[in-house]
């Protein structure tokens, strides 16, 4: 697949360290989780789409994604 496993693990270790040491304002993963929770609970918007634009990660099932038909039906302007 051409993945640099060592670099992938080093990046994961760096993010783990950052997550443990940084304040909330500098924690993008925690901010993402908080926004998703608030959108689901406070705005009744439980659908989220996260796309990773990398051909190298496609083999892991982490390539580009698109919304399902159900997700498109519940988007802005959709009728329920």
Secondary structure as GFF3:
##gff-version 3
##sequence-region A 1 80
A	DSSP	alpha_helix	5	21	.	.	.	ID=ss1
A	DSSP	three_ten_helix	24	26	.	.	.	ID=ss2
A	DSSP	alpha_helix	28	42	.	.	.	ID=ss3
A	DSSP	three_ten_helix	55	60	.	.	.	ID=ss4
A	DSSP	alpha_helix	69	73	.	.	.	ID=ss5
###
